Amino acid sequence: MASFDLAFWYQKVAPTSDEAAQIYDRLTDGVTGIVEESSAAEDFCAGRLGVGHA
């Protein structure tokens, strides 16, 4: 069985591949405050994955 980490975030300007990799690593390490909070990512997850607003 395979497992993986998945992270969604929103930025007004798309990060470079290297920047995105650094953000992803920090997010999956549990670091907070790296990216701005946005309901857009949560709304996407709710619509696509059936999860979201608690």
Buried (B, 14 or more C-beta within 10 A) or exposed (E): EEEEEEEBBBEEEEBEEEEBEEBBEBBEEEEEEEBEEBEEBBEBBEEEEEEBEE
